[in-house]
């Protein structure tokens, strides 16, 4: 099978990481937040497209041919912040040390390099994936070229372009030529917005076709069609200029040989030095232990002597609590614990209607308990009374001095609130620990984290409840299957916390963010989600008036600009 060509819009990654992630610095004061974000996204991409050819493209320094055509091209953009500029060199060095081809071509933009490489590959029938957040790239989509957005994990083929923009890829340039692009300071046709531009293209075709049929514009079912025709006539030169500026070149002389685009073996020594300098301790640890994948959340392989993935449940002693004596023993242990892992099993993922089916606990690695409370299926055995058990748990769950660790405890807090229990003592949350450590990742679920950090697979919900239309709700799952699943959740959470907490403590800024912001917000957000937030009517009215006046001023300015 031919390798797919994965083209990474490094410049897009750079700015998105800078604006999306909190500012980070190492102990020497060097800014590292954008670098961490960019490298993290590339590592994630390499894991998702393992075995494919990855090429990273950045804008080169200096002006491009577009600046020669239109001096005001991108003139509205502020200078690159110095704290971002200083991270470019270590980002480039890291990418090269990872063994990936890095391409910068003077005189053209990264878009043009990607366009040229994309077309060359597509013409041979090779599948191309462009990783970017830039809407301009939609013009490159064809039967072999797809766009992916790593920030929201969406892919866009031809149908996706039509769904998002209302026009096919071959009319994206025309759309930009008419509506302009404020980000790049492409003028477009003054007074023609996205809706009008889309309607024009849908009815008359591309820009050249529209100008050939200008007399037909006034009759189109477009708001203010007659004035649109006049605006088009007055802005003919601006539309032609905008078309040229918006067109991604696909015929650049890149000066590259085929071998320039081939990945090399990673330079581990260089990566170690870079990660030490940038203080990316998690990745450094993975390199030094020989357990480095393309991303923190990629499962380790068995290459280089890494251990095989094993089943977490195989090493857990599960206690299913169905009698008062065993319950008393566990409640006694929980009430005196400094910290215990806790999880609820419920009837629904919607916390507003979810009811508790059972609860699980863990106080140490290798052992956990499950208390079935509301399993309801033919032949289900007797279970302890749910209300009585919850009443006995209430003092422990509401005791601030007894710490709880969980995976997404905000959900559990909301579910318990349905039973008039206020969860207190929320000390740790493995989902939040993972998020703070790797905010660019889209996966922080327990199954993924167990595989990544413990090298263990977990029992999936589908294994016990089935799939699709016949999937059971958890109260319908037989207790003998539910108990190992639920107990595993608590026990794995306990062990995950030990690993993730240790990594957090290695980065003081992240540890502070987690401890001082994320954890305290859990009960606050839980209450807001359930009850809403009180708003001062007078303050709201004042803001409303202020914003209303500002909107009127902006509207008047818009009308003036539109003529």
Secondary structure, DSSP 8 states (H G I E B T S, - for coil): ----EEEEEHHHHHHHHHHHS---B-TT--B-HHHHHHHHHHHHHHHHTTTSEEEEE---SS--HHHHH-TTTTTTS----HHHHHHHHHHHHHHHHTT-EEE--TTS-HHHHHHHHHHHHHHTT--EEEE---GGGGGG-BTTEEEEETTTTEEE-HHHHHHHHSS-GGGHHHHHHHH-BTTTTB---TT--HHHHHHHHHHH-SHHHHHHTGGGGGGSSSTTHHHHHHHHHHTHHHHHHHHHHH---S-------GGGGS-----HHHHHHHHHHHT-HHHHHHHHTT---SSTTS---SGGG----EEGGGG-EEEE--SHHHHHHHHHHHHT-SEEEEEEEES-S-TTT--EEEEEEEEETTEEEEEE----STT------HHHHHHHHHHHHT-TTSEEEESSHHHHHHHHHTTT-----EEEEHHHHHHHH-TT-S---HHHHIIIII-EE---HHHHH-SGGG---GGGS-HHHHHHHHHHHHHHHHHHHHHHHHHHHTSHHHHHHIIIIIHHHHHHHHHHHHH-----HHHHHHHHHHHHHHHHHHHHHHHHHH-
